[in-house]
């Protein structure tokens, strides 16, 4: 009897948390001027900061885990920042877990992309490489370099990976866990390491053929 009661209470708690996540995130999306599609699923409420001059669009069937238990670890919140005049586009059927996206120019994520736990995507260096410039905060922020990032459809980015500015990841490619991607990757390839290097082509065995 006590076990049954415990399961009921636990289930009610999860249901309430899910409703709170959905409602709280929708309020944040609306408050930040985000255009979004249908059938979104949120576990936890992500951190959002979208400049009023920026553009942020999310397609249908988006799923996002933010700060909830994840068996692979790194259970921090999902952080999404879109700076002044920048553009962030996330396609349909995209899933991410406890990730961070910092967009100060342009980031485009295609359809059916899987972004693993703890992944970070940056289209900026955040700071100047010149130590003299870094010594002056306003100058440092003004002179940070940015370059667009594009992740094409059906890409899988493994957990804890870092995608840096100026990178394009071709359709259906796979990024191994804990990789640092510093240059563009063709379609249908597996890359891994720091910095990420070519491992092999995606084969028909990988596709379940």
Secondary structure, 3 states (H helix, E strand, C coil): CHHHHHHHHHHHHHHHHHHHHHHHHHHHHHHCCCEECCCCEEECCCEEEECCCCEEEECCCCEEECCCCCCCCCCCCCEEEECCCCEEEECCCCEEECCEEEECCEEEECCCCEECCCCEEECECCCCCCHHHHCCHHHHHHCCCECCEEECCCCEECCCCEECCCCEECCCCEECCCCEECCCECCCEEEECECCEEEEECCCCCCCC
